[in-house]
Amino acid sequence: MRWTEFFIPTTKEIPKDATVASHQLMIRAGLIRQLAAGIYSYLPLGYRTLRKVEAIVRDEMNRAGAIELHLPVLHPIELWRETGRVAAMGDVLLRLRPVKDRDESDWRAQTVLGPTHEEPITEIARAYLNSYKLLPVNLYQIQVKFRGEARPKSGVLRTREFLMKDAYSFHRDVDSLNEGYKRMYDAYCRIFGRCGLPYIAVEAESGPIGGDASHEFMVLTDAGEDFVAISENGDYAANTERATRAVKGATAQGGAGAAPSPSKGEGGGGLASPLTKIHTPGVPGIDGVCELLKIQPAQMIKTLVYRATSTAAAGGKNSSKSGETAESIIVCVRGDHEVNEGKLRRLLPGCTVEMPTPDAAIAEGFAIGYVGPHIVRQKPCRLIIDPDAFAVRDAVTGANEKDHHVRGFDWQREVGPELLAKATLADVRNVVDGDLSPTGSGSPLRLRKAIEIGHVFKLGTKYSDAMKATFLDQDGKPRPLIMGCYGIGLNRIMAAAIEAHHDENGICWPMSIAPFEALIVALDPREKDVMETAGRIHDELAAAGVDVLLDDRDERAGFKFKDADLIGIPLRITIGRKGLAEGIVELKPRDSAEIEKLAPGATASRAAGIVAQARTATNK
C-alpha cells in the first residue's frame, strides 16, 4: 500500500478537548474523527487496527469453543421489563421516541437500543436449550452497543456507541459453570497478551449486570477512570468497588457490642468526654464541620441513611400492597472514609438498597446532614458500623437535629450495649491507600488508576429465573439454566494499547495490532533508484505476507519522520539517495533508538523475519 493512495489525515494540532494521550494521538494520527459527543468515525488506519483486534478476539473465542452468532441492536423493552433492568439501567438504556409524544402504541415506544444482550440471548436459550443434553453451550457475538452516556470523555474510552464482544454460556450445574468460566478467563489472558497489553486481572463488582462473582481485566494507566487496589507483594488485586482489607481487632461481621473497646482518634484512650451539643448552622458536610471545629475528618463519624426494600409477606408494619417490606439502614463510617455500596448490598442479600432523596428522608424524620448513630434510639433502624468508625472515641457526629452536631460521642453510652449487640460490625467502606491486604500477609494496598478492557461474570440464575429459562435435567425435573457472561471492549483495547505504548513523538503499536507492520520511508521520491528500491522492498514484504506501507509522498524528510513516529508502525525502513550511494538501507524499530544498516537486497528478508518472530511470540 502506498501512502499517496491511502487516506491518513495526520495533524500536528492537539485537540482542545482531548486530555488523555490515547484520545490526542488517535485524532492526530488520523485513526478516528469525532462526529458528535461520544460518537466516532473510524478512519482507514484506525479501522485496520480495530479489525486486527477483532480477528484476535474471534480467533481465541473460537479456540475456546464458543460459537459465534449475531443479535439485533433493537430490543423489545418487554424483555428488559422481565428482568427488572429498565429501572436498574436508568438513563443508560436508550429508548426510541414515538412519532407522537407519549404514544405507547407506537412500536418505537416499546423498543430500546441494546447496551448489552443478556435478555435477547436468554430468550434464545429459553426457546431452544430445553434439555441437559444440549448443555453446556457458549454463544458470542461482536456487535455495536449503545449507552446513554451523560458525559462522554477520554476519546473512545467513554462513548455512546462502541464495539463489544459479548459471550454468554449456559450450564446445568455450578461445576460446569466454573469450568466454562475458567476457559473464558484463560482465553481473555491470551487475547490481551496477543494484543500486547500489560494487563492484570482483578476481583470486581458485578454491578447492573448482576451475578455471583466476576473479574475485570485492567491496564494500569493514569488515563483510567477506575481504581484498583494492588498489594505491594502482589498477593491481592481488586477493583476498589470490590476490594476488601484486613480489619484489625474485629471480625468481618458481627455484633458491635462484642467488638474491642474503641480508642480516641488514631489511638488515644482514657475516659470518654461528656456529650456536648454544638450549633453548626448551615454546615452539614464533613469538610465544613472540620473547618468550623478545627478537627480532622478522622475524628468524625459519618452517618448515612439508606433504604433496604425486600419482597416479603404482606401485612407487616412497613409493608406495601405488593408485599415489599422496607427498612431504614443507618451506615456509619469514619469521616475520612466513603461507604462502599457494593459491600453494603452484600450485607443485605435479597434487598434493593438505595439512598432516599433528602426530601424523602426528612419526611421520615431524619435530619439529613446532621444524622448521628444514636438515631437508632429514636427510630426503628438497622445499624451497620464500619470497624474504623467504631474505633473512634470522643467523636464528632450529627446531633439528629438540624444545624447541630455533638462532640464527645461514645458508642457504649450514646447507643447503648443492647442496641450495639444488635448492630452489624462489618467492613462497609472503600479501601484507601495503605490499608493492608486481606490475605493476611500484612502487605500494604496501593491504589492505581486503570482502564477496564474486559469483564467476566458468573451470573448464576439471575436471568434464567427472571425469564423462566429452564431445561429438563437428567432426572426429568425442570431447572433454571446457570449462566456466565463475558465482555470485551474492542475500542478500549485500542486506547489501552496506545496508553501503554506511546512516547512524546506518538504511538508505538504492538506488532500484532498495528495497522501496518512495516513502513518504508522513501526520502527522495523523485530519484528513480530510491523509488525502484523502495518499490522492490515493498513488493517483497507484501509477498512474504507483511502488512507494509510505502510513504511515497514528496515531502521533507523531517516531516515524514514525524508522521512515521506519530502513526507508530513497528518497523521503519528508510531509503534515501545518500544511503543507496553507500549501499545501505536503514531499519529501525519504532520503540528503539537503534538503527540497523543493511544491504538493500537483505532488507526485506530481515524485516519479514522480525515480523514473523513477533507473530510467533504473540500467538503462543
Number of C-alpha atoms within 10 A of each C-alpha: 16 16 15 12 11 13 13 18 15 16 14 12 9 14 13 7 11 16 14 17 23 27 24 19 29 27 24 23 24 20 26 22 17 13 9 10 14 22 17 18 13 18 18 17 21 23 15 17 22 22 14 17 23 20 14 19 23 20 13 20 25 14 11 16 14 21 17 16 11 10 16 11 17 14 18 18 20 14 19 24 14 15 18 13 16 18 12 14 16 10 13 18 21 19 19 14 17 16 11 10 9 10 13 12 10 15 13 17 19 17 21 21 21 26 20 20 20 22 24 19 18 24 17 11 20 18 11 13 22 19 17 20 12 13 17 18 16 22 19 23 20 21 18 17 19 19 20 19 17 13 10 16 18 20 28 26 25 19 22 22 17 21 17 21 21 22 25 24 28 27 26 23 18 13 10 17 21 14 12 24 21 13 15 25 21 13 19 25 18 19 24 25 17 24 24 20 23 14 21 18 19 22 22 22 24 21 11 9 16 17 19 13 15 22 21 27 24 27 26 22 16 15 21 19 13 18 21 27 29 24 24 16 12 11 14 22 23 23 27 23 22 22 26 26 23 20 18 11 12 19 16 17 17 17 17 28 19 13 17 13 15 20 19 19 20 12 10 11 14 8 9 17 13 13 16 13 17 15 14 18 11 12 19 19 13 20 14 13 21 18 12 11 12 9 13 16 20 22 22 28 31 27 26 18 24 20 19 20 19 18 15 15 13 14 13 12 8 12 18 15 9 11 15 17 20 20 17 21 22 22 24 28 27 26 24 16 21 15 20 18 18 18 19 19 16 12 16 14 11 13 18 13 22 14 15 14 12 14 10 12 17 12 10 11 13 20 22 22 25 23 24 29 25 23 22 20 12 9 12 11 17 18 23 27 28 25 28 27 27 24 23 28 27 24 28 31 29 31 24 21 19 19 18 21 25 23 20 18 29 25 24 16 12 17 18 15 15 11 17 22 15 15 22 21 27 23 26 28 28 19 27 19 13 15 19 23 27 18 13 11 13 15 20 21 27 19 20 18 18 22 25 25 24 26 24 26 24 25 25 23 23 18 25 24 16 17 19 16 23 24 24 17 16 11 7 10 9 15 20 25 31 24 30 27 26 24 22 24 20 23 22 23 27 24 24 29 23 23 25 22 19 20 15 8 15 24 28 25 27 24 23 24 25 26 26 22 24 29 26 25 26 27 25 20 20 12 12 11 16 22 21 13 18 26 17 15 24 24 17 18 22 17 11 14 12 20 18 23 22 24 24 22 17 13 13 10 15 10 9 18 15 14 21 23 21 25 28 32 27 26 25 25 25 23 25 22 19 13 17 16 9 9 13 21 24 20 23 19 19 23 18 10 8 10 14 13 16 17 14 18 15 12 21 23 14 14 22 21 14 16 21 15 11 15 14 12 12 17 14 8
